[in-house]
């Protein structure tokens, strides 16, 4: 059975995330913005952008929609749960297609709201491109960030006492990542998110990085996780949701104890 509602949720939620990320970036980074003019320190501006985006991610994860689909919002996350055999191949494929569509439509809708401001070099459709440090550095940064995020997600979401805090931890980590890594790699960790921006911006420099490093980093994290838990890798609590819950149906191949209906 196809989980059409879950696919639509993934598209909608990533689309909303992209709209917020684009508008917030414009508010803080456009030279003509009063907020940009009031906050001269670029590090502080990135921190505030990170806080807003992190809170947005948390709200999506804990929303009724996010609880239902699992709030992957990222092909790298979906591929990791597919590798862990927690999501069917057909569901993984449609999740990724929905995420790509959602990212593209999200940037498009943000463009309607912002007008020509979205194309300003300070915003540039929030395209992710490597800095002057080079593509290798950007690749390593994206790989390390993705490995770190998925390591956190797997360990926290599958901890009986901490599972409900997965979204909070992930959101807090996004704040740190955006503040520190955005000037180096653009801080993507998400092939769909990067594609959604690259198309209208025509910013294809180093695009391969955002297609390879994030999924590679997250899949490596899953391999390390499986080795860490050893024979317990089939334990029932392993879940493909960022917020395991019993209030919504679960598309996991083996429904976990924390969201078993």
N, C-alpha and C positions, 0 to 999 in steps of 0.2 A: 504494500500500500504506500502510495506517495504521500508525503507529509507537506502538502501544498501550503497550508497555513504557516507552518514553521519556515518554509522558504520565503514566503512573503514577509514574515516578521524580520528575518535576517536582512532583507533588502531595505525595508522601512527603517529599521534601527540604525543600520550603517549610513543610510541616507541622512537621517536626522543628525547623526554624529558629524558627518561631513559638513552639513549646513552650519552647525554650531562652531566647529573648528575654523571654518572659513571666515565667518562673521567675527569671531573673537580675534582672530589674527588681524583682520582689517582694523578693528577697533584699537588694538594696541600697537600695530606696526605702520599703519598709513601715516606718513609725515603730516598730513593735514588734520589728523584726528586730534581733538583736544586732549584725550587721554595720553596719546603718544607724546604730545608736547609737554604734558604735566609730569610724565615719568621718563626722565632722561636716561636712566640706567637700563641698557638692553637686557642685562641679566635679570633684573627685577621684572621687566616686561615679560620675559619668557617664563619666569616663575608664575606670574599671574595668569598667563595663557595656559600654562600647565595645570594650575589649580582648577581653572574653569573647565578645561577638557577632561581632567581627571574626575571632577564631580559629574560631568555629563556621562562619562563611561559608567560611573557607579550608579547613577539614576537609571540608566538603560538596563544594566545587569539586574537590578532589583525591581524593575518594573514588571507588571504582569506579562508584558510581551517578552522581555528578556528572560524571565523565568521559564517561559514556555519553549522558546527555541534553544535556550542555553546561552544566548548572547555571545556566540562565537565572533561574529562581525569581522572575521579575518580568515582568509583561506589557509593561512599558516596554522591557525588554531584548529580548524576543521580537519586539515590533513593529519595533524598530530593525533586527534581523537580517532581518526580513521586508522592510522597506524596502530593505535592501541586497541583496535577492533571494538570500539564503542559506538560506531556509527556505520550504517550500511554504505556501500560504494555509491549507490544511486542517490542516497541522501547527501553524501559528501559532495557529489558532483553538482547537485542542484543548490546546495548551500553556497558553494563557491560561485556559481553563476549568479545567484541572487545577490551575493555580496558585491560582485563586480557591477551589476546593474544598479544596485543601491548607491555605490560610491559615485558612479557616473552621474546619476540623476541628482544626487545630493549636491555635487559641485555645480551642476547646471541650475538647480533651483537657487543656490546661494548667489549665482551670477545674476539671476533675475532680481534678487533682493538688493544686491550691492551695485548693480550696473557696471559701468566701466572701472569702478574702483577695484574690482576683483582681478583685473589685468595689470594693475599697478605693480611695478617690480617689487615693492615691499610686501605684496600679497602673492601675486603671480599664481592664483588658483591654488595656493598652498602646495605647490609642486615640491616634491622631494628630489633634490639633486645633491651630488657630492660637493663638499667644500673644496677650497684650494689645497687641502691636505691630500687630496687625491682619491681615486676610486678604491684602492686597496684598503686605505684607512676607513673609508665609509663602509666597505664590505665587512671589515672586522667589527666595527661598531654595531652595525645592524645585526650581525651574527651574535655578538655577545649580549646585546639588549634582548634579542628574541629568546636566546637560551635562558637568560635570567628570568624573563617574564613567565615562560612556560614552566620553568622549575618551580617558581612560586605558585602558579596556578595548580599544578599537579599535587604539590605537597600540602597546600592549604585546603584545596577543595576536597581532598580525600582524607582530611584529618577530622575525626568525629566531633571534636570540640571547636574546631576553627572553620569548618566548611562554610558556614554562613557568612564568614568575613572575607571570603575570597575576593569579592568585588571591591571591598574597601582597600584591601592590600594591593590589588591590581591598580586601582585608581591612584593610590599614593605613589606607587612605583612609576606610573605614567608622569606624574608631576616632576619627579626627579629626572626621568629620562628626557622630557621636553626641555627642562631647564638647562641640562648639561649637554645633551647630544644633538639638539636641533641644529646648531651652527655647523656641526661636523658632517652629519649624514642626512639631515632633514627629519630624522626620527620618524621612520615609517613603521617598520615591523609588519607591514601589511601590503601585499602585492595589489589587492583590490583598491585600497586607499591611494596608492601611488599611481595606479592606472587612471583612476577617476580624475586625478589632477593633471596627469601628463597629457591626456588627450586634448583638453581645451588650451592648456598652456603650451603644447607642442614642446615639452621639456623632456627629451628622451636621453639626455646625457646621463650615463650610468644607470639607466633604467633596469638593466639586467640585475644590478645589485639587489633591488627591491623585490625581484622575482625569485632570487635564489637564496640570499642570506637569511631572510626571516624564516621561511619554511625549514631550511637546513638547521638553523639554530634551535627551532622548537622541536624538530624531530630528534635531534641529538639529545635534547633535554629529556624527551620521552624514553630514549634508550638508556640514559643514565638512571632515570627513575625506575625502569623495569629491573635494572641490575641491582639497584639499591634495595628494592623490596623482595628480590629473588623469587622464591617459590610463592610468595603472596601475590604475585602479579594478577591472579585471577580473583582477588578478593572482591567481594560483592560491592564494597562502597565506591569503587572506581567509577566515576561519573563523567559524562560528556557535557555537563552543564557547569557554568561558572557559578551558579547559585543552585546547588541541589535542593529540591523542594518536593513536597508531596501535594502541592496545590495544583500542579499542572501535569499533563501527560509527559512521558519521557520517550524520546526517540532512540535512546540507547539500546544497543543490541542485547545487552544484559543489564536490565534495570538495577540500579544500585539500591542498597538498603535505605539511603537517605531520601530517595525520591520514588520508592516503589509504591505503585498504586494497586 
